[in-house]
Amino acid sequence: QLQLVESGGDLVQPGGSLRLSCVASGFTLKDYTIGWFRQAPGKEREGLLCISSRGGNTTYADSVKGRFTISRNVAWNAVYLRMNNLKPEDTAIYYCAADGVVSECPRTGTGMRYWGKGTLVTVSS
């Protein structure tokens, strides 16, 4: 069964850090384009960062530039989202998605083949 599972979401104070994990089973992530997305209540899904199957990284959201980074661990078949200096407006459900065809992530992730169920990040004092 092909699936992605996110973990690492938590309640954190403003200025804090978290690392989210996305672990794949049933397929090899290094051969796929993988993206991190988030959706806050009442808002559209937002693309954050993407690792291309060709190896390049792209940051889509200006709001996270300099604070969020994406990385891949081939041995663990996992992709991570490191989030620093978290702000209340970062509160959302965070999803990873993977696709074996595209070399770039669609901005909102629409059309990407595999999705995790998400992990909740809450930034509040």
Residue frames as a rotation matrix with the C-alpha (Angstrom) as fourth column:
GLN 1
0.582 0.813 0.000 0.00
0.813 -0.582 0.000 0.00
0.000 0.000 -1.000 0.00
LEU 2
-0.384 -0.713 0.586 1.40
0.706 -0.636 -0.311 3.35
0.595 0.295 0.748 -1.05
GLN 3
0.729 0.676 -0.106 1.11
0.589 -0.542 0.600 6.00
0.348 -0.500 -0.793 1.60
LEU 4
-0.381 -0.742 0.552 2.64
0.170 -0.643 -0.747 9.06
0.909 -0.191 0.371 3.23
VAL 5
0.534 0.507 -0.677 2.48
0.760 0.063 0.647 9.69
0.370 -0.860 -0.352 6.95
GLU 6
-0.010 -0.484 0.875 3.25
-0.098 -0.870 -0.483 13.05
0.995 -0.091 -0.039 8.50
SER 7
0.535 0.160 -0.829 4.23
0.794 0.238 0.559 13.54
0.287 -0.958 0.000 12.11
GLY 8
-0.510 -0.843 -0.169 5.76
0.831 -0.433 -0.349 16.13
0.221 -0.319 0.922 14.39
GLY 9
-0.142 0.533 0.834 2.94
0.069 -0.836 0.545 18.61
0.987 0.135 0.082 14.67
ASP 10
-0.310 -0.028 -0.950 2.51
0.933 0.182 -0.310 20.16
0.181 -0.983 -0.030 18.09
LEU 11
0.882 0.458 0.114 1.54
0.397 -0.851 0.344 23.21
0.254 -0.258 -0.932 20.10
VAL 12
-0.138 -0.982 -0.129 4.49
0.982 -0.119 -0.148 25.59
0.130 -0.147 0.981 20.18
GLN 13
0.387 0.223 -0.895 5.02
0.516 -0.857 0.010 29.13
-0.764 -0.465 -0.446 21.41
PRO 14
0.989 -0.065 0.131 5.76
0.068 -0.590 -0.805 31.97
0.130 0.805 -0.579 19.01
GLY 15
0.403 -0.914 0.041 9.45
-0.912 -0.405 -0.061 32.00
0.073 -0.013 -0.997 18.15
GLY 16
0.167 -0.299 0.939 9.74
-0.459 0.820 0.343 28.27
-0.873 -0.488 0.000 18.65
SER 17
-0.430 -0.418 -0.800 10.78
-0.902 0.239 0.360 25.54
0.040 0.876 -0.480 16.24
LEU 18
0.419 0.497 0.760 9.43
-0.409 0.850 -0.330 22.24
-0.811 -0.173 0.560 14.99
ARG 19
-0.720 -0.507 -0.474 10.52
-0.664 0.306 0.682 19.58
-0.200 0.806 -0.557 12.57
LEU 20
0.430 0.889 0.155 7.83
-0.704 0.438 -0.560 17.78
-0.566 0.132 0.814 10.67
SER 21
-0.721 -0.626 0.298 8.47
-0.338 0.693 0.637 14.37
-0.605 0.358 -0.711 9.13
CYS 22
0.453 0.772 -0.447 6.90
-0.843 0.208 -0.496 12.75
-0.290 0.601 0.745 6.12
VAL 23
-0.564 -0.635 0.527 7.64
-0.477 0.772 0.420 9.05
-0.674 -0.014 -0.739 5.77
ALA 24
0.074 0.548 -0.833 6.73
-0.988 0.151 0.011 7.07
0.132 0.823 0.552 2.68
SER 25
-0.397 -0.167 0.902 5.86
-0.302 0.952 0.043 3.42
-0.867 -0.255 -0.429 2.46
GLY 26
0.404 0.568 0.717 5.35
0.404 0.593 -0.697 1.39
-0.821 0.571 0.010 -0.66
PHE 27
0.794 -0.246 0.556 7.45
0.502 -0.253 -0.827 3.64
0.345 0.936 -0.077 -2.88
THR 28
-0.043 -0.936 -0.349 10.84
0.984 -0.100 0.149 5.36
-0.175 -0.337 0.925 -2.89
LEU 29
0.684 0.443 -0.580 10.66
0.450 -0.881 -0.143 9.07
-0.574 -0.163 -0.802 -2.21
LYS 30
-0.205 -0.855 -0.476 13.94
0.057 -0.496 0.867 9.94
-0.977 0.150 0.151 -3.90
ASP 31
-0.784 -0.040 0.620 12.33
0.595 0.239 0.767 9.21
-0.179 0.970 -0.163 -7.25
TYR 32
0.182 0.964 0.193 9.45
0.962 -0.215 0.169 11.59
0.204 0.155 -0.967 -6.59
THR 33
-0.587 -0.150 0.796 8.83
0.058 -0.988 -0.143 15.29
0.808 -0.038 0.589 -6.40
ILE 34
-0.114 0.486 -0.867 7.73
0.950 0.308 0.048 16.06
0.291 -0.818 -0.496 -2.85
GLY 35
-0.419 0.024 0.907 6.11
0.002 -1.000 0.027 19.13
0.908 0.013 0.419 -1.44
TRP 36
-0.671 0.290 -0.683 4.95
0.722 0.046 -0.690 20.51
-0.168 -0.956 -0.240 1.88
PHE 37
-0.437 0.664 0.607 1.63
0.128 -0.622 0.773 22.31
0.891 0.415 0.186 1.98
ARG 38
-0.888 0.229 -0.399 -0.56
0.410 0.003 -0.912 23.76
-0.208 -0.973 -0.097 4.68
GLN 39
-0.314 0.851 0.421 -4.14
0.301 -0.331 0.894 24.75
0.900 0.408 -0.152 5.14
ALA 40
-0.998 0.041 -0.057 -5.36
0.035 -0.413 -0.910 27.07
-0.061 -0.910 0.411 7.85
PRO 41
-0.336 0.942 -0.014 -9.03
0.766 0.265 -0.585 27.23
-0.548 -0.207 -0.811 8.88
GLY 42
0.565 0.733 -0.379 -11.06
0.344 -0.627 -0.699 29.12
-0.749 0.265 -0.607 6.32
LYS 43
0.180 -0.590 -0.787 -8.15
-0.728 -0.618 0.297 29.49
-0.661 0.519 -0.541 3.94
GLU 44
0.870 0.060 -0.489 -7.04
-0.437 0.555 -0.708 27.81
0.229 0.830 0.509 0.75
ARG 45
0.741 -0.657 0.137 -4.27
0.530 0.698 0.482 25.27
-0.413 -0.285 0.865 0.72
GLU 46
0.805 -0.542 -0.242 -0.88
-0.580 -0.804 -0.132 26.93
-0.123 0.246 -0.961 0.38
GLY 47
0.751 -0.638 -0.168 2.26
0.465 0.693 -0.551 25.48
0.468 0.336 0.817 -1.15
LEU 48
0.886 -0.453 -0.097 5.35
-0.152 -0.482 0.863 26.00
-0.438 -0.750 -0.496 0.99
LEU 49
-0.080 -0.969 -0.233 8.43
-0.856 -0.053 0.514 24.19
-0.510 0.240 -0.826 -0.28
CYS 50
0.924 0.379 -0.053 9.17
-0.333 0.730 -0.596 21.52
-0.187 0.569 0.801 -2.82
ILE 51
-0.224 -0.951 0.214 11.97
-0.473 0.298 0.829 19.09
-0.852 0.085 -0.516 -3.59
SER 52
0.436 0.346 -0.831 12.08
-0.898 0.112 -0.425 18.14
-0.054 0.932 0.359 -7.25
SER 53
0.881 -0.119 0.459 12.75
0.120 0.992 0.027 14.60
-0.459 0.032 0.888 -8.40
ARG 54
0.682 -0.657 0.321 15.57
0.367 -0.072 -0.927 16.28
0.632 0.750 0.192 -10.33
GLY 55
-0.052 -0.769 -0.638 17.16
0.941 0.177 -0.289 17.47
0.335 -0.615 0.714 -7.08
GLY 56
-0.707 -0.270 0.653 16.36
0.163 -0.962 -0.221 21.17
0.688 -0.050 0.724 -6.79
ASN 57
-0.395 0.572 -0.719 14.53
0.882 0.017 -0.471 22.84
-0.257 -0.820 -0.512 -3.91
THR 58
-0.555 0.297 0.777 11.98
0.271 -0.818 0.507 25.60
0.786 0.492 0.374 -4.32
THR 59
-0.698 0.405 -0.590 10.32
0.551 -0.222 -0.805 27.83
-0.457 -0.887 -0.068 -1.75
TYR 60
-0.385 0.646 0.660 6.92
0.753 -0.193 0.628 29.01
0.533 0.739 -0.412 -2.90
ALA 61
0.653 0.742 -0.152 5.62
0.666 -0.466 0.582 30.96
0.361 -0.482 -0.799 0.05
ASP 62
-0.024 -0.654 0.756 7.31
0.040 -0.756 -0.653 34.29
0.999 0.015 0.044 0.77
SER 63
0.588 0.376 0.716 5.97
-0.625 -0.351 0.697 34.11
0.513 -0.858 0.029 4.31
VAL 64
0.961 -0.210 0.179 8.24
0.031 0.727 0.686 31.17
-0.275 -0.654 0.705 5.15
LYS 65
0.592 -0.791 0.152 11.42
0.292 0.034 -0.956 32.15
0.751 0.610 0.251 3.30
GLY 66
-0.236 -0.806 0.543 14.35
-0.423 -0.418 -0.804 32.18
0.875 -0.420 -0.242 5.67
ARG 67
-0.139 0.251 0.958 12.38
-0.985 0.066 -0.160 30.32
-0.104 -0.966 0.238 8.34
PHE 68
0.650 0.452 0.611 11.38
-0.373 0.890 -0.261 26.97
-0.662 -0.058 0.748 6.79
THR 69
-0.341 -0.734 -0.588 13.62
-0.931 0.176 0.320 24.47
-0.131 0.656 -0.743 5.03
ILE 70
0.821 0.571 0.019 12.93
-0.550 0.798 -0.246 21.17
-0.156 0.192 0.969 3.32
SER 71
-0.333 -0.940 -0.072 15.26
-0.936 0.320 0.148 18.20
-0.116 0.116 -0.986 3.29
ARG 72
0.692 0.526 -0.495 15.23
-0.618 0.786 -0.029 14.57
0.374 0.326 0.868 2.29
ASN 73
-0.202 -0.699 0.686 16.71
-0.831 0.493 0.257 11.51
-0.518 -0.519 -0.681 3.97
VAL 74
-0.029 0.168 -0.985 17.05
-0.857 0.504 0.111 8.78
0.515 0.847 0.129 1.39
ALA 75
-0.844 -0.398 -0.359 17.98
-0.184 0.844 -0.503 6.08
0.504 -0.359 -0.786 3.90
TRP 76
-0.820 0.572 0.007 14.84
0.107 0.165 -0.981 6.71
-0.562 -0.804 -0.196 5.94
ASN 77
-0.619 0.594 0.514 12.66
0.703 0.126 0.700 7.33
0.351 0.795 -0.496 2.88
ALA 78
0.254 0.656 -0.711 11.55
0.906 -0.418 -0.063 10.54
-0.338 -0.628 -0.701 4.52
VAL 79
-0.251 -0.241 0.937 11.25
0.516 -0.853 -0.081 14.24
0.819 0.463 0.339 3.86
TYR 80
-0.193 0.086 -0.977 11.41
0.957 -0.203 -0.207 16.84
-0.216 -0.975 -0.044 6.59
LEU 81
0.306 0.256 0.917 10.15
0.385 -0.914 0.127 20.35
0.871 0.314 -0.379 7.09
ARG 82
-0.392 -0.493 -0.777 12.22
0.919 -0.180 -0.349 22.33
0.032 -0.851 0.524 9.55
MET 83
0.379 0.622 0.685 10.33
0.482 -0.765 0.427 25.35
0.790 0.168 -0.590 10.84
ASN 84
-0.505 -0.607 -0.613 12.03
0.859 -0.284 -0.426 28.08
0.084 -0.742 0.665 12.85
ASN 85
-0.972 0.088 -0.220 10.80
-0.022 -0.957 -0.289 31.31
-0.236 -0.276 0.932 14.37
LEU 86
-0.556 0.819 0.143 7.22
0.767 0.439 0.468 30.12
0.321 0.369 -0.872 14.22
LYS 87
-0.937 0.325 0.131 4.45
-0.343 -0.928 -0.145 32.70
0.074 -0.181 0.981 14.21
PRO 88
-0.424 0.849 0.315 0.76
-0.162 0.271 -0.949 32.43
-0.891 -0.454 0.023 15.12
GLU 89
0.324 0.577 -0.750 -0.11
-0.829 -0.210 -0.519 32.75
-0.457 0.789 0.410 11.43
ASP 90
-0.597 -0.554 -0.580 1.77
-0.742 0.656 0.136 29.49
0.305 0.511 -0.803 10.80
THR 91
-0.529 0.492 0.691 -1.01
-0.367 0.601 -0.710 27.65
-0.765 -0.629 -0.138 12.61
ALA 92
0.137 0.532 -0.836 -2.44
-0.988 0.132 -0.078 25.13
0.069 0.836 0.544 10.15
ILE 93
0.671 -0.014 0.742 -2.63
-0.038 0.998 0.054 21.50
-0.741 -0.064 0.669 9.17
TYR 94
-0.030 -0.802 -0.596 0.55
-0.901 -0.237 0.364 20.60
-0.433 0.548 -0.715 7.32
TYR 95
0.826 0.354 0.440 0.55
-0.092 0.853 -0.513 18.02
-0.557 0.383 0.737 4.55
CYS 96
-0.464 -0.862 -0.207 3.20
-0.468 0.040 0.883 16.38
-0.753 0.506 -0.421 2.44
ALA 97
0.751 0.660 0.036 2.48
-0.270 0.356 -0.894 15.23
-0.603 0.662 0.446 -1.08
ALA 98
-0.400 -0.899 0.180 4.43
-0.226 0.287 0.931 13.28
-0.888 0.331 -0.318 -3.67
ASP 99
0.792 0.587 -0.170 4.19
-0.308 0.144 -0.940 12.76
-0.527 0.797 0.295 -7.39
GLY 100
0.086 -0.790 0.607 6.27
0.337 0.597 0.728 10.63
-0.937 0.142 0.318 -9.69
VAL 101
0.340 0.145 0.929 5.48
0.938 0.022 -0.347 12.51
-0.071 0.989 -0.129 -12.87
VAL 102
0.921 0.076 0.382 5.86
0.148 -0.975 -0.163 16.22
0.360 0.207 -0.910 -12.22
SER 103
-0.033 -0.987 -0.157 9.28
0.818 0.064 -0.572 17.82
0.574 -0.147 0.805 -11.69
GLU 104
-0.882 -0.134 0.451 7.84
-0.128 -0.853 -0.506 20.83
0.453 -0.504 0.736 -9.85
CYS 105
-0.641 0.692 -0.331 5.11
0.689 0.329 -0.646 21.06
-0.338 -0.643 -0.687 -7.27
PRO 106
-0.093 0.706 0.702 1.88
0.587 -0.530 0.612 22.75
0.804 0.469 -0.365 -8.32
ARG 107
-0.595 -0.265 0.759 1.46
-0.255 -0.833 -0.491 25.88
0.762 -0.486 0.428 -6.20
THR 108
0.006 0.663 0.748 -1.50
-0.994 -0.074 0.074 24.51
0.105 -0.745 0.659 -4.27
GLY 109
-0.686 -0.377 0.621 -0.56
-0.498 0.867 -0.023 20.87
-0.530 -0.325 -0.783 -4.75
THR 110
0.382 0.924 -0.007 -3.54
-0.606 0.245 -0.757 20.20
-0.698 0.293 0.654 -6.97
GLY 111
0.732 0.005 -0.681 -2.99
-0.605 0.463 -0.648 17.07
0.312 0.886 0.342 -8.99
MET 112
-0.420 -0.901 0.109 -0.20
-0.853 0.351 -0.387 15.59
0.310 -0.256 -0.916 -6.90
ARG 113
-0.129 0.437 -0.890 -0.82
-0.332 0.827 0.454 11.90
0.934 0.354 0.038 -6.60
TYR 114
0.018 0.068 -0.997 -0.06
0.716 0.696 0.061 10.90
0.698 -0.715 -0.036 -3.02
TRP 115
-0.028 0.080 0.996 -1.04
-0.472 -0.880 0.057 12.81
0.881 -0.468 0.062 0.10
GLY 116
-0.837 -0.173 -0.518 -0.65
0.386 0.484 -0.785 12.27
0.387 -0.858 -0.338 3.77
LYS 117
0.135 0.965 -0.225 -3.46
0.854 0.002 0.520 12.93
0.502 -0.263 -0.824 6.22
GLY 118
0.241 -0.107 0.965 -1.72
-0.066 -0.993 -0.094 15.92
0.968 -0.041 -0.246 7.73
THR 119
-0.152 -0.302 -0.941 -0.32
0.951 0.216 -0.223 16.97
0.271 -0.929 0.254 11.08
LEU 120
0.741 0.597 0.309 -1.55
0.475 -0.790 0.387 19.94
0.475 -0.140 -0.869 13.11
VAL 121
-0.513 -0.847 -0.143 0.76
0.780 -0.390 -0.489 22.77
0.358 -0.363 0.860 14.04
THR 122
0.701 0.708 0.086 -0.54
0.571 -0.630 0.527 25.31
0.427 -0.321 -0.845 16.51
VAL 123
-0.499 -0.859 0.114 1.51
0.661 -0.463 -0.591 28.38
0.560 -0.219 0.799 17.35
SER 124
0.482 0.724 0.494 0.19
0.068 -0.593 0.802 30.14
0.874 -0.353 -0.334 20.40
SER 125
-0.675 -0.671 0.308 1.34
-0.223 -0.211 -0.952 31.56
0.703 -0.711 -0.007 23.69
